[in-house]
Structures are given as C-alpha cells and as structure tokens.
Amino acid sequence: MQKTTIFIVELLLSISIVITGCVSLLHHDFYKLETKNWQVQAMGQDLINILVIVPSLLCTAWFSLKDKAWASLVKPGIFLYLAYTFTIYCFDIHFNQLFLSYCLILGLSFYLLVYYIVSHWHLIWQSSGKTLASKTTAIYFLIMAVLFYALWLSEIIPALSKGNLPQSLAKTGLFTNGIQVIDLALFLPGVFITGVLLLKKSRLGILFAPVILTFFILMDITIAVLTAVLYLKGIESDLSVMVMMGLLDVFSFALLVWFLSENRPQQYRTAQETENQTAA
C-alpha cells in the first residue's frame, strides 16, 4: 500500500512537470522578463524536463514499484536533480503564473528525496564498500568537487577583487547565480563528503553514491543540451563544453552501472520495519 501511494505521488509529480513545461513553452513570450540568454536556457530546461527527466522518473518509479533494487537506488538522484533545478526556477525566474507550480514541484521532489533516504537508511550491503568501483567513485567525487570549486571561484574571486559582476551574471541579467550558490554551499560539499565516506567504506557513502552519480548523468545531459541550444541560437560560439559534458556523462553512466553491479543490497529494511523489529 505504501509503495502504491508513493508511486501515485511520483505520477502526480511527473504530470505537474509536464503541465508546467507545456504551459511555458506554448505561451508566447512566457519568459519575456528574462534576458535572451536566460530565456533560451529556461525553454531548453523545460524541454529537458519533459523529454528526459519525466520519462526517467516514470521508468524508475515503475521498476521501483516492481521491487527492482537498482531503480530504488537511482530514483533519489532524479529527485535531487528536480529539487536542484526547481530551486533555480523559484529564485532565478521572474515571478510568473507558474510560481506555485515551481514551489509544488520543488516541495514534492525534496520530500520524496528525504523519504527515500530515510527508508533506505538501514540498507545492508553485500560488499561493505570494499570494491574497486567504490574507490574509483570516491576519487571521481573528490576530483569533481575540487574542479568545480576551482571553476566557480575562478569566476567569482576576480569579479570580487575588481568590483565587477561575474561574466555569467552579465549574460543572464541575474542578481546572483543560483547554481553557484547551491554548488558552493550545499552540493559540492556533499559530493566531497560522500567521496570521503566511500573511502572510509561507510554505508552512507554507498547509499549516496548512486544518487550523486544519477544527478551527474542528468546534469551533464542538461548542460550539453543547453550549450547546443545556445549555440544554435547564436548566443554561444563554442561547443567544447558540450563535448566535455558528453564525455563526463558517458563516464558517469558507466561508473553508475559498475558501482551498482559491485555494490548490491543484501537486504531491504525500511525505517518502519526497523521500528517494528525493535518494538518486538
């Protein structure tokens, strides 16, 4: 019954995303208050949500309902992606008719993510993190966290020292870059900590690794597609970012498959089942 209820919530989330995307794409000049660069990115993100994210969510939701372990471990990564993305919608898109929809999708994604983390908190693993895939994933997380910190700080620190706006803000017309805020304050520290936990063979590290790898896959696709769209619109003149993201996407996907093949859950024990067992 609980699984069915969660599946229905996930279905409602998917429908909300599709409706929100269709409204903004079909409404002429929906993003008219944004700069040209940010309009193109917002519309590109709407298409990605409909054509990539929703099918991924529905697929994993269905297989999770059928007790496929891989789906239950991958699906939280989709919720993390949605929470990340719709935080940007809520704070970096001018107030519009879809504001409440943005808040709804953000809220559902966040609490579904929390639910799946809590319900898999006591998951028992066959390998205990002593696999080559775990070590490789840990090193990958540490490298990615450091590289993206260096990338963002290389833009922010010179701008601060000169009293100018970072280039990304000049292009999008935003007050602050929400992506940088989330990455610097929350996401990149989480990636780094997960890498350390994996090296320490922590169960939490094993639990969070597929979530982050799934997020990487979806975000790499997003950046690659948005770069291509900006290029086609004549806003960007370089496709090197698209190529790099494509390579990282293939690597992240291969690493996710490898990680899941070597780190299989031995037993599922939800938080409720643990409480019942303790009470007994």
NORUR-V971288 format. One record per helix or strand of 3 or more residues. SS is the DSSP state (helix for helix, strand for strand). FROM is the first residue (numbers start at 0). TO is the last residue. Records with the same first field share a line. If there is no record, write none. Layout:
SS=FROM-TO ; FROM-TO
This chain:
helix=1-25 ; 35-64 ; 68-91 ; 98-118 ; 131-161 ; 166-171 ; 177-198 ; 202-231 ; 239-261 ; 270-278
strand=264-266
